[in-house]
Amino acid sequence: MITLHYSEEVLSYADVAPKEGKGAAARREGVLELLKRKAAEQAPVEAPAVAAEEGAGPPDLMAALEEAMLEVRKNR
């Protein structure tokens, strides 16, 4: 990272832009190879199953808020 102290030190984009070259391509290939290897070694992550509730409709937010406030008052 370059610190600029004076307006004369302002550099053009070409001077500070990341350089694409052999190093960047090699790093990219290395990361892709690592990701492929990890994907082959580990099983994919699956979301946990959610049990369906009877009469599951939209949640009653006011009832949940009142219940939470009662708990807070009780634990004071």
N, C-alpha and C positions, 0 to 999 in steps of 0.2 A: 504494500500500500504506500502511496506517495502522499506526503504532507506538503501542501502548498502554503507559503506564507505571504507571498507578494503577487500582485496581479501579473507581473512579468513572467512568473513561473507557470502560468496556465499552459497546460499541454494540450495538444490536439488529440482527437479521439484515436487516431492511428497510433499515437505514441503510447496510449494507455490501454487499448483494446487487447483482450486476450489473443494470443497468437495461436492459430491453428497450425499444427505441424505433426511430426511423427509422434511426439510425446503425448499430445492430446488424443490422437487416434489409438495409440497403444494403451493408454489409460482406459479409454472407452471400451476397447475390446476386452481388456482385463476385467472390467466391471461386469460387462455382459456375460463373460465366461463364468465369473463367480456366481452371478444370479442364476444362470442355467444349472450350475452344479448344485446350488442350494435347493433349487426347485425340484431337482431329481432326487435329492436325499431326503427331503422333508415332505410329509403329506400336506396337502392344502388345508388351510384353516377353514373350519366350517362354523357357521353361526349356531349357537345353542338353540335347541328346539324350545318353542314357547307353547306352553299349555293353553289351550283355548278355554276361556272362562264362559260359563253359562250366562246367556243374556249380555254378552259383552257388547256394550254400546259405547257411546262417547263417555269419557270419564266425567264425573260430577266434580268439577273443580272447586266449587264453593264448599261442598261437603268435605273434601280433602283439606281445604284451608282451615275450616272450622275444627276439624279433628287435630290438625297440627297445632293450632293455637291453644286448644284445650290441653294438649301434651306439654306445651311450653309453660302454660299457667300452672299446671300440676307440678312441674319440676322446678319451680322457682324457689 
